[in-house]
Amino acid sequence: MRINKNMYIIVMLLIAAISLTALFGINAGPINIRGMKEIRFGIDIRGGVEAIFEPADLDRIPTESELEYARIIMETRMDAQNILDREITVDKNSGHIIIRFPWKSGETDFNPQKAIAELGETARLTFRDPQGNVIVEGKDVKASSVQLDNKTNEPVVTLEFNDKGDKAFSDATEKLIDQYISIYMDETLISAPRVTQKITGGKSIITNIKSVDEAKALSDKINSGALPFSLVSKNHSTITPTMGSGALDVMVMAGIISFVAVCLFMIFYYRIMGLVACFAILLQISVQMLALSIPQVTLTLTGIAGIILSIGMGVDANVIISERVIEELSAGRTLGYSIDTGYSKAFSAVFDGNITTIAAAIIMMIFGTGSMLSFGYTLMVGCILNFVSGVTASRIMTKSMSMNDVFMKKSLYGMKAKEAK
């Protein structure tokens, strides 16, 4: 990328625009971008709803396995809606399922009855052809289980259909050889196995599954979609924030004070490099807020911890870069060469620190649930943004400013006045 001496102005204005968007959002005709005020906060910060679900049209208490399937349904639905802060427990004696989840971002009347409508009824499992036509419904699946393939010793998911499902599935597989049959839980795709031959006899297997845990998760979801009862809520109530009312305002104020303090330190110690770092951190925070507000990912206390940790890593990246540039300047290099070399030398350290953290965050998102997902998500987004803001954007701004006569003094880049002469 060719950098000119005025590019820093464009980048700074762009960061300012993104920051204003993150703060206030955009609602102009077809463009609707949620801002920070529309972030969905977790139960610990804003409170939420407790609802007790029980089977409808069922003259018996569901079995333990049926209740577990129903719990999986609710978890699947909540994951699809990015409701990460939730508690789902099963009362085996009464056959009830107790669910606690946070309010929507724009909810102001705090009506529990209205809030639980977001969860919907029992999930509908469907098998669909490539054109989206329903081939088989969940009610036509008698059972699903996990087995190990006799030849490859790899996990597979077995399916057993009733007579109606057998006929429909057999006809479909005859027409869809070498094509995919997609399995949906409501409108969430949970698997898309490829048809290799016509399947008859009412039994089928799904292969190419990486692990036993993945196979079990898929089997549980298929079984849960075949539940013979729906769930209805009989009792619901409002939950107060577990951190106490006003906790959010305190956290926001603490965040603002911390950001200002960090910026003052960076500017005092690293001058222009510190100013650039402040803009880079502002960009990182703004995009993180948009990454939460737009898809309505629940922000919990652990999610805030992920944001703080990633911001700390962003500050650390800018400190490493600034010190590398100062080292080059102290060695008598020119300003332009020092900036280019400093960023190049610092990149490996910044890359290693962030890429390993991103890997850890992804693992937490894959295997974690609830608030652990919130932590992993905010940490992953923040670390990815460190490459965009802490390295790329800051480099463009620093290099561009150094091309202007007013910013060419080495003392403006963190060197002591005596050394800069």
C-alpha positions as CSV (number, residue, x, y, z in Angstrom):
1,M,0.0,0.0,0.0
2,R,1.3,3.4,-1.0
3,I,1.1,5.9,1.9
4,N,0.9,9.6,1.4
5,K,1.4,12.4,4.0
6,N,-2.4,13.1,4.3
7,M,-3.5,9.5,4.8
8,Y,-3.4,9.8,8.6
9,I,-6.2,12.4,8.4
10,I,-8.4,10.0,6.4
11,V,-7.8,7.1,8.8
12,M,-8.5,9.2,11.9
13,L,-11.7,10.6,10.4
14,L,-12.7,7.0,9.5
15,I,-12.0,5.9,13.1
16,A,-14.1,8.8,14.4
17,A,-17.0,7.8,12.1
18,I,-16.8,4.2,13.2
19,S,-16.7,5.3,16.9
20,L,-19.8,7.5,16.4
21,T,-21.6,4.6,14.7
22,A,-20.7,2.3,17.6
23,L,-21.9,4.9,20.1
24,F,-25.2,6.0,18.5
25,G,-25.9,3.5,15.7
26,I,-27.4,4.3,12.3
27,N,-31.1,4.2,11.6
28,A,-31.6,5.8,8.2
29,G,-34.1,4.1,5.9
30,P,-32.9,0.6,4.9
31,I,-29.6,1.1,6.9
32,N,-30.1,0.0,10.5
33,I,-27.0,-0.5,12.6
34,R,-27.4,-1.0,16.3
35,G,-25.1,1.0,18.5
36,M,-23.7,0.5,22.0
37,K,-27.0,1.4,23.7
38,E,-28.6,-1.6,22.0
39,I,-26.2,-4.2,23.2
40,R,-27.9,-7.2,24.9
41,F,-26.5,-7.4,28.4
42,G,-26.4,-10.5,30.5
43,I,-28.5,-11.3,33.6
44,D,-25.6,-10.3,35.8
45,I,-25.6,-6.8,34.4
46,R,-29.2,-6.0,33.5
47,G,-31.4,-8.8,34.8
48,G,-33.8,-10.9,32.9
49,V,-36.5,-13.6,33.1
50,E,-37.1,-16.9,34.8
51,A,-39.6,-19.2,33.1
52,I,-40.8,-22.6,34.1
53,F,-41.7,-24.8,31.1
54,E,-43.8,-28.0,31.4
55,P,-45.0,-30.5,28.8
56,A,-48.2,-29.6,27.0
57,D,-50.9,-32.3,26.2
58,L,-49.0,-35.0,28.0
59,D,-50.7,-37.2,30.7
60,R,-47.4,-38.4,32.2
61,I,-44.1,-37.0,33.5
62,P,-41.5,-37.1,30.8
63,T,-38.6,-39.5,31.1
64,E,-35.2,-38.2,32.1
65,S,-33.9,-38.6,28.5
66,E,-36.9,-36.7,27.1
67,L,-36.3,-33.8,29.5
68,E,-32.6,-33.8,28.5
69,Y,-33.6,-33.6,24.8
70,A,-35.9,-30.7,25.6
71,R,-33.0,-28.9,27.3
72,I,-30.9,-29.4,24.2
73,I,-33.6,-27.8,22.1
74,M,-33.6,-24.7,24.2
75,E,-29.8,-24.5,24.2
76,T,-29.8,-24.9,20.4
77,R,-32.4,-22.1,20.0
78,M,-30.5,-19.8,22.4
79,D,-27.2,-20.4,20.7
80,A,-28.8,-19.6,17.3
81,Q,-30.1,-16.3,18.8
82,N,-26.7,-15.5,20.5
83,I,-28.3,-15.6,23.9
84,L,-25.1,-16.8,25.7
85,D,-26.0,-15.9,29.3
86,R,-28.6,-18.4,30.3
87,E,-29.2,-21.1,32.9
88,I,-31.2,-24.2,32.0
89,T,-32.0,-26.8,34.6
90,V,-34.3,-29.8,34.6
91,D,-36.6,-30.9,37.5
92,K,-36.8,-34.6,37.0
93,N,-39.5,-35.1,39.6
94,S,-42.0,-32.7,38.2
95,G,-41.0,-32.8,34.6
96,H,-40.3,-29.1,34.5
97,I,-37.5,-27.2,32.8
98,I,-36.4,-23.9,34.4
99,I,-34.8,-21.3,32.2
100,R,-33.2,-18.0,33.1
101,F,-32.1,-15.6,30.3
102,P,-31.5,-11.9,29.9
103,W,-33.8,-9.2,28.5
104,K,-33.6,-8.1,24.9
105,S,-31.5,-4.9,24.3
106,G,-34.5,-2.7,23.4
107,E,-36.8,-4.1,26.0
108,T,-38.2,-1.4,28.3
109,D,-41.5,-2.7,29.7
110,F,-39.7,-5.8,31.1
111,N,-42.7,-8.1,30.4
112,P,-41.7,-11.7,31.2
113,Q,-44.6,-13.1,29.1
114,K,-43.5,-11.2,26.1
115,A,-39.9,-12.1,26.6
116,I,-40.4,-15.9,26.8
117,A,-42.1,-15.7,23.4
118,E,-38.6,-15.3,22.0
119,L,-37.8,-18.9,22.9
120,G,-40.7,-20.3,20.9
121,E,-42.1,-23.8,21.2
122,T,-40.5,-27.2,20.8
123,A,-38.0,-27.2,17.9
124,R,-39.0,-28.7,14.6
125,L,-36.5,-31.0,13.0
126,T,-36.5,-31.3,9.2
127,F,-34.5,-33.1,6.5
128,R,-34.4,-31.0,3.3
129,D,-33.2,-31.4,-0.3
130,P,-30.9,-28.8,-1.9
131,Q,-33.9,-26.8,-3.0
132,G,-35.1,-26.5,0.6
133,N,-38.0,-28.8,0.3
134,V,-38.8,-30.9,3.4
135,I,-38.2,-34.6,2.9
136,V,-38.7,-36.0,6.4
137,E,-39.8,-34.4,9.6
138,G,-38.4,-35.1,13.1
139,K,-41.5,-36.9,14.1
140,D,-40.7,-39.6,11.5
141,V,-37.3,-40.4,13.1
142,K,-37.7,-43.2,15.6
143,A,-34.3,-43.0,17.1
144,S,-30.7,-41.8,16.6
145,S,-27.5,-43.1,18.2
146,V,-23.7,-43.0,18.0
147,Q,-21.7,-46.0,16.9
148,L,-18.2,-46.8,15.7
149,D,-17.8,-47.9,12.1
150,N,-16.6,-51.5,11.9
151,K,-14.1,-50.8,9.1
152,T,-12.7,-47.3,9.9
153,N,-13.4,-47.3,13.6
154,E,-14.6,-43.7,13.2
155,P,-17.8,-42.4,14.9
156,V,-21.1,-42.4,12.9
157,V,-24.6,-41.3,13.7
158,T,-27.3,-43.9,13.0
159,L,-30.8,-43.0,12.0
160,E,-33.9,-45.2,12.3
161,F,-37.2,-44.0,10.6
162,N,-40.8,-45.1,10.9
163,D,-42.6,-46.5,7.9
164,K,-43.6,-43.0,6.6
165,G,-40.1,-41.7,7.1
166,D,-38.6,-44.8,5.5
167,K,-40.6,-44.4,2.3
168,A,-39.9,-40.6,2.0
169,F,-36.2,-41.0,2.8
170,S,-35.8,-43.9,0.4
171,D,-37.4,-42.0,-2.5
172,A,-35.4,-38.9,-1.8
173,T,-32.0,-40.7,-1.6
174,E,-32.7,-42.4,-4.9
175,K,-33.0,-38.9,-6.6
176,L,-30.2,-37.2,-4.6
177,I,-27.2,-39.5,-5.1
178,D,-24.0,-37.4,-4.9
179,Q,-26.0,-34.5,-3.5
180,Y,-26.6,-33.2,0.0
181,I,-29.5,-33.6,2.4
182,S,-29.5,-30.8,5.0
183,I,-30.7,-31.4,8.5
184,Y,-32.2,-28.3,10.2
185,M,-33.3,-27.6,13.8
186,D,-35.9,-24.9,13.0
187,E,-33.9,-22.7,10.6
188,T,-30.5,-23.7,12.0
189,L,-28.4,-26.1,9.9
190,I,-26.9,-28.8,12.1
191,S,-25.6,-31.2,9.5
192,A,-25.5,-31.7,5.7
193,P,-24.4,-35.3,4.8
194,R,-23.8,-36.4,1.2
195,V,-26.0,-39.1,-0.3
196,T,-23.8,-41.9,-1.7
197,Q,-26.5,-44.5,-2.5
198,K,-30.2,-45.2,-2.3
199,I,-31.1,-46.0,1.3
200,T,-33.8,-48.5,2.1
201,G,-34.8,-50.5,5.2
202,G,-35.6,-47.5,7.4
203,K,-32.0,-47.2,8.6
204,S,-29.2,-44.8,7.6
205,I,-25.8,-43.6,8.9
206,I,-24.1,-40.2,8.8
207,T,-20.3,-40.4,8.3
208,N,-17.4,-38.0,8.1
209,I,-17.8,-36.9,11.7
210,K,-14.6,-35.7,13.5
211,S,-15.2,-36.9,17.0
212,V,-17.4,-39.0,19.3
213,D,-18.5,-35.8,21.1
214,E,-19.5,-34.2,17.8
215,A,-21.4,-37.3,16.8
216,K,-23.2,-37.4,20.2
217,A,-24.1,-33.7,20.0
218,L,-25.7,-34.3,16.5
219,S,-27.5,-37.5,17.6
220,D,-28.9,-35.7,20.7
221,K,-30.2,-32.8,18.5
222,I,-31.8,-35.3,16.1
223,N,-33.5,-37.1,18.9
224,S,-34.6,-33.9,20.5
225,G,-36.3,-32.8,17.4
226,A,-38.5,-35.9,17.5
227,L,-40.0,-35.2,21.0
228,P,-43.7,-36.2,21.2
229,F,-44.6,-33.2,23.2
230,S,-44.4,-29.4,23.1
231,L,-43.3,-27.1,26.0
232,V,-45.4,-24.3,27.4
233,S,-44.6,-21.8,30.1
234,K,-46.9,-21.7,33.1
235,N,-44.9,-19.5,35.5
236,H,-42.5,-16.7,34.8
237,S,-41.0,-13.8,36.8
238,T,-38.5,-11.0,36.6
239,I,-34.9,-11.4,37.7
240,T,-33.0,-8.4,39.1
241,P,-29.3,-7.9,38.1
242,T,-27.1,-10.2,40.1
243,M,-24.5,-7.4,40.3
244,G,-27.0,-4.9,41.6
245,S,-28.8,-2.0,39.8
246,G,-26.5,0.7,38.5
247,A,-23.6,-1.7,38.0
248,L,-23.5,-1.0,34.3
249,D,-23.2,2.7,34.8
250,V,-20.3,2.2,37.2
251,M,-18.6,-0.1,34.7
252,V,-19.0,2.4,31.8
253,M,-17.6,5.2,33.9
254,A,-14.6,3.0,35.0
255,G,-14.0,2.1,31.4
256,I,-13.9,5.7,30.3
257,I,-11.6,6.8,33.1
258,S,-9.3,3.8,32.4
259,F,-9.2,4.7,28.6
260,V,-8.4,8.3,29.3
261,A,-5.6,7.4,31.8
262,V,-4.0,4.9,29.4
263,C,-4.2,7.5,26.6
264,L,-2.6,10.2,28.7
265,F,0.2,7.8,29.7
266,M,0.8,6.7,26.1
267,I,0.8,10.2,24.7
268,F,3.1,11.5,27.5
269,Y,5.6,8.7,27.1
270,Y,5.5,8.0,23.3
271,R,4.2,11.3,21.9
272,I,3.0,10.7,18.3
273,M,3.2,7.0,18.6
274,G,1.1,7.2,21.8
275,L,-1.5,9.4,20.0
276,V,-1.7,6.9,17.2
277,A,-2.0,4.0,19.7
278,C,-5.0,5.8,21.3
279,F,-6.8,6.0,17.9
280,A,-6.0,2.4,17.3
281,I,-7.4,1.3,20.7
282,L,-10.5,3.5,20.0
283,L,-11.0,1.7,16.7
284,Q,-10.6,-1.7,18.4
285,I,-13.2,-0.8,21.1
286,S,-15.7,0.6,18.6
287,V,-15.6,-2.4,16.3
288,Q,-15.9,-4.8,19.3
289,M,-19.0,-2.9,20.4
290,L,-20.5,-3.2,16.9
291,A,-19.6,-7.0,16.8
292,L,-21.8,-7.3,19.9
293,S,-24.6,-5.0,19.1
294,I,-25.3,-5.9,15.4
295,P,-25.7,-9.7,15.9
296,Q,-27.1,-9.2,19.4
297,V,-24.5,-11.3,21.1
298,T,-25.1,-11.3,24.9
299,L,-22.5,-9.4,26.8
300,T,-21.8,-10.8,30.3
301,L,-19.4,-9.9,33.0
302,T,-17.0,-12.6,31.6
303,G,-17.5,-11.0,28.1
304,I,-16.4,-7.7,29.5
305,A,-13.3,-9.4,30.9
306,G,-12.6,-10.6,27.4
307,I,-12.8,-7.1,26.1
308,I,-10.5,-5.8,28.8
309,L,-8.0,-8.5,28.2
310,S,-7.9,-7.9,24.4
311,I,-7.6,-4.1,24.9
312,G,-4.7,-4.8,27.3
313,M,-3.1,-6.9,24.5
314,G,-3.7,-4.0,22.1
315,V,-1.9,-1.6,24.4
316,D,0.9,-4.1,24.8
317,A,1.2,-4.4,21.0
318,N,1.5,-0.6,20.6
319,V,4.1,-0.4,23.4
320,I,6.2,-3.2,21.7
321,I,6.0,-1.4,18.4
322,S,6.9,2.0,19.9
323,E,9.9,0.6,21.7
324,R,11.2,-1.1,18.5
325,V,10.9,2.2,16.6
326,I,12.8,4.0,19.4
327,E,15.5,1.4,19.3
328,E,16.0,2.0,15.6
329,L,16.0,5.8,16.1
330,S,18.5,5.5,18.9
331,A,20.8,3.5,16.6
332,G,20.9,6.6,14.3
333,R,18.5,5.3,11.6
334,T,16.3,7.7,9.7
335,L,12.7,8.3,10.8
336,G,11.1,6.5,7.9
337,Y,13.4,3.5,8.1
338,S,13.0,3.3,11.9
339,I,9.2,3.2,11.6
340,D,9.2,0.5,8.9
341,T,11.8,-1.6,10.6
342,G,10.2,-1.1,14.1
343,Y,6.8,-2.4,12.9
344,S,8.4,-5.3,11.0
345,K,10.5,-6.4,14.0
346,A,7.5,-6.1,16.4
347,F,5.1,-7.9,14.2
348,S,6.3,-11.5,15.1
349,A,5.9,-10.8,18.8
350,V,2.4,-9.3,18.3
351,F,1.4,-12.1,15.9
352,D,2.5,-14.9,18.3
353,G,0.7,-13.4,21.3
354,N,-2.5,-12.8,19.5
355,I,-2.7,-15.9,17.4
356,T,-2.3,-18.2,20.4
357,T,-4.9,-16.3,22.3
358,I,-7.3,-16.5,19.3
359,A,-6.8,-20.2,19.2
360,A,-7.6,-20.5,22.9
361,A,-10.7,-18.3,22.4
362,I,-11.9,-20.5,19.5
363,I,-11.5,-23.6,21.6
364,M,-13.6,-22.0,24.4
365,M,-16.3,-21.1,21.9
366,I,-16.4,-24.6,20.5
367,F,-16.5,-26.5,23.8
368,G,-17.9,-23.8,26.2
369,T,-21.5,-22.8,26.7
370,G,-23.2,-19.8,28.2
371,S,-21.0,-17.0,29.6
372,M,-17.9,-18.9,28.5
373,L,-19.0,-18.3,24.9
374,S,-19.3,-14.5,25.6
375,F,-15.8,-14.5,27.0
376,G,-14.4,-16.4,24.0
377,Y,-16.2,-14.3,21.5
378,T,-15.1,-10.9,22.8
379,L,-11.6,-12.1,23.3
380,M,-11.4,-13.6,19.8
381,V,-12.8,-10.4,18.1
382,G,-10.5,-8.2,20.1
383,C,-7.4,-10.1,19.2
384,I,-8.3,-10.2,15.5
385,L,-8.8,-6.4,15.7
386,N,-5.3,-6.1,17.2
387,F,-3.9,-6.9,13.7
388,V,-6.2,-4.5,12.0
389,S,-6.0,-1.5,14.4
390,G,-2.8,-2.1,16.4
391,V,-0.7,-3.0,13.4
392,T,-2.2,-2.0,10.1
393,A,-4.1,1.2,11.0
394,S,-1.5,2.5,13.4
395,R,1.3,1.9,10.9
396,I,-0.6,3.9,8.2
397,M,-1.1,6.8,10.6
398,T,2.4,6.8,11.9
399,K,4.1,6.5,8.5
400,S,1.8,9.2,7.1
401,M,2.4,11.7,9.9
402,S,6.2,11.2,9.6
403,M,6.0,12.5,6.1
404,N,4.9,16.0,7.2
405,D,7.5,18.5,8.1
406,V,5.8,19.4,11.4
407,F,6.0,15.8,12.6
408,M,9.6,14.9,11.4
409,K,11.4,15.6,14.7
410,K,12.7,12.3,16.3
411,S,11.8,13.6,19.7
412,L,8.1,13.4,18.8
413,Y,8.4,9.6,18.6
414,G,9.5,8.8,22.1
415,M,13.2,9.6,22.0
416,K,14.6,11.8,24.7
417,A,15.4,15.3,23.5
418,K,19.2,14.9,24.0
419,E,19.3,11.7,22.0
420,A,17.1,13.1,19.2
421,K,19.6,15.8,18.4
